[in-house]
Amino acid sequence: MTRKIYDTDLTDQEWAKLEPCFSNHRTYKWSKRERVNATLYITKTGCQW
């Protein structure tokens, strides 16, 4: 399944700078990069109910 690309998504260069800040001790359902992208999207657009 392919996902929609948003303008708030991190580029490969941006992710390369942020990735070392995340611990590799836990595993999650979604990748760390996807969670950061989701956080950036919500921060920019807000959460409209």
Backbone as a printed PyTorch tensor [residue, N CA C, xyz], in Angstrom:
tensor([[[  0.8490,  -1.1820,   0.0000],
         [  0.0000,   0.0000,   0.0000],
         [  0.8920,   1.2430,   0.0000]],

        [[  0.6120,   2.1510,  -0.8820],
         [  1.3560,   3.4060,  -0.8970],
         [  0.5590,   4.4640,  -0.1510]],

        [[  1.2630,   5.3520,   0.4830],
         [  0.5670,   6.3830,   1.2350],
         [  0.7160,   7.7140,   0.5370]],

        [[ -0.2020,   8.6080,   0.8350],
         [ -0.1810,   9.9410,   0.2540],
         [  1.0130,  10.7140,   0.8070]],

        [[  1.6820,  11.4390,  -0.0480],
         [  2.8110,  12.2740,   0.3660],
         [  2.2850,  13.6720,   0.7040]],

        [[  2.6560,  14.1680,   1.8740],
         [  2.2350,  15.4900,   2.3160],
         [  3.4110,  16.4560,   2.2630]],

        [[  3.1180,  17.7400,   2.1230],
         [  4.2000,  18.7250,   2.0570],
         [  4.9220,  18.8900,   3.3880]],

        [[  4.3670,  18.3600,   4.4610],
         [  5.0200,  18.4310,   5.7710],
         [  5.9520,  17.2510,   6.0150]],

        [[  5.9680,  16.2660,   5.1220],
         [  6.8270,  15.0910,   5.3010],
         [  8.3000,  15.4850,   5.2650]],

        [[  9.0870,  14.7620,   6.0360],
         [ 10.5220,  15.0080,   6.0720],
         [ 11.1860,  14.5000,   4.8000]],

        [[ 12.1920,  15.2160,   4.3660],
         [ 13.0160,  14.7260,   3.2630],
         [ 14.0020,  13.7100,   3.8310]],

        [[ 14.6750,  12.9910,   2.9690],
         [ 15.6760,  12.0270,   3.4260],
         [ 16.8040,  12.7200,   4.1790]],

        [[ 17.1920,  13.8970,   3.7310],
         [ 18.2610,  14.6400,   4.4090],
         [ 17.8240,  15.0910,   5.8040]],

        [[ 16.5920,  15.5720,   5.9360],
         [ 16.0900,  16.0040,   7.2450],
         [ 15.9970,  14.8160,   8.1960]],

        [[ 15.5150,  13.6850,   7.6840],
         [ 15.3750,  12.5020,   8.5300],
         [ 16.7450,  11.9940,   8.9710]],

        [[ 17.7420,  12.0720,   8.1120],
         [ 19.0900,  11.6240,   8.4650],
         [ 19.6430,  12.4180,   9.6500]],

        [[ 19.2660,  13.6820,   9.7530],
         [ 19.7180,  14.5060,  10.8740],
         [ 18.9550,  14.1840,  12.1580]],

        [[ 17.6770,  13.8340,  12.0460],
         [ 16.8540,  13.5760,  13.2320],
         [ 16.9370,  12.1410,  13.7510]],

        [[ 17.1770,  11.1980,  12.8820],
         [ 17.1340,   9.7820,  13.2600],
         [ 18.0180,   9.4220,  14.4500]],

        [[ 19.2300,   9.9480,  14.5640],
         [ 20.0670,   9.5920,  15.7200],
         [ 19.4720,  10.0210,  17.0720]],

        [[ 18.5170,  10.9170,  17.0760],
         [ 17.9020,  11.3790,  18.3280],
         [ 16.9220,  10.3670,  18.9000]],

        [[ 16.5470,   9.3700,  18.1210],
         [ 15.5660,   8.3920,  18.5690],
         [ 16.2470,   7.1140,  19.0330]],

        [[ 15.7750,   6.5950,  20.1420],
         [ 16.3060,   5.3580,  20.7010],
         [ 15.8450,   4.1610,  19.8640]],

        [[ 16.6680,   3.1500,  19.7640],
         [ 16.3200,   1.9400,  19.0310],
         [ 15.9180,   0.8040,  19.9650]],

        [[ 15.5720,   1.1220,  21.2050],
         [ 15.2760,   0.0910,  22.1920],
         [ 13.8750,  -0.4880,  22.0770]],

        [[ 12.9540,   0.2450,  21.5270],
         [ 11.5790,  -0.2260,  21.4460],
         [ 11.1650,  -0.3930,  19.9930]],

        [[ 10.2020,  -1.2660,  19.7910],
         [  9.6210,  -1.4140,  18.4590],
         [  8.1770,  -0.9250,  18.5130]],

        [[  7.7180,  -0.3840,  17.4290],
         [  6.3900,   0.1840,  17.3590],
         [  5.6760,  -0.3240,  16.1150]],

        [[  4.3710,  -0.1160,  16.0890],
         [  3.5770,  -0.5200,  14.9350],
         [  3.9570,   0.2890,  13.7000]],

        [[  4.2320,   1.5730,  13.8830],
         [  4.6050,   2.4610,  12.7800],
         [  6.0660,   2.8360,  12.9200]],

        [[  6.6860,   3.1590,  11.8090],
         [  8.0940,   3.5550,  11.8540],
         [  8.2470,   4.9050,  12.5560]],

        [[  9.4180,   5.1560,  13.0400],
         [  9.6890,   6.4240,  13.7290],
         [  9.5020,   7.6050,  12.7840]],

        [[  9.9260,   7.4210,  11.5550],
         [  9.7880,   8.4960,  10.5750],
         [  8.3160,   8.8100,  10.3160]],

        [[  7.4710,   7.7940,  10.2380],
         [  6.0390,   8.0110,  10.0290],
         [  5.4200,   8.7510,  11.2140]],

        [[  5.8470,   8.4290,  12.4110],
         [  5.3140,   9.1240,  13.5910],
         [  5.7380,  10.5820,  13.6110]],

        [[  6.9790,  10.8780,  13.2200],
         [  7.4400,  12.2690,  13.1530],
         [  6.6630,  13.0110,  12.0700]],

        [[  6.4790,  12.3810,  10.9110],
         [  5.7020,  13.0130,   9.8390],
         [  4.2760,  13.3100,  10.3020]],

        [[  3.6660,  12.3890,  11.0220],
         [  2.3010,  12.6080,  11.5250],
         [  2.2680,  13.7710,  12.5070]],

        [[  3.2610,  13.8580,  13.3650],
         [  3.3260,  14.9490,  14.3350],
         [  3.4740,  16.2950,  13.6230]],

        [[  4.3070,  16.3480,  12.6130],
         [  4.4790,  17.5840,  11.8540],
         [  3.1970,  17.9720,  11.1300]],

        [[  2.4850,  17.0000,  10.5990],
         [  1.2280,  17.2700,   9.8970],
         [  0.1870,  17.8470,  10.8620]],

        [[  0.0360,  17.2230,  12.0230],
         [ -0.9390,  17.7150,  13.0110],
         [ -0.5430,  19.0890,  13.5130]],

        [[  0.7570,  19.3200,  13.7130],
         [  1.2230,  20.6250,  14.1700],
         [  0.8950,  21.7160,  13.1570]],

        [[  1.0350,  21.3990,  11.8830],
         [  0.7770,  22.4060,  10.8460],
         [ -0.7100,  22.6200,  10.6080]],

        [[ -1.4840,  21.5460,  10.5380],
         [ -2.8880,  21.6660,  10.1250],
         [ -3.8680,  21.7180,  11.2840]],

        [[ -3.4540,  21.2830,  12.4500],
         [ -4.3720,  21.1890,  13.5760],
         [ -5.1680,  19.9080,  13.4850]],

        [[ -5.9460,  19.6500,  14.4750],
         [ -6.7440,  18.4310,  14.5110],
         [ -8.2130,  18.8530,  14.4310]],

        [[ -8.7710,  18.7880,  13.2580],
         [-10.1420,  19.2360,  13.0570],
         [-11.1120,  18.0950,  13.2800]],

        [[-11.9810,  18.2570,  14.1900],
         [-12.9350,  17.2070,  14.5390],
         [-14.1660,  17.3950,  13.7380]]])
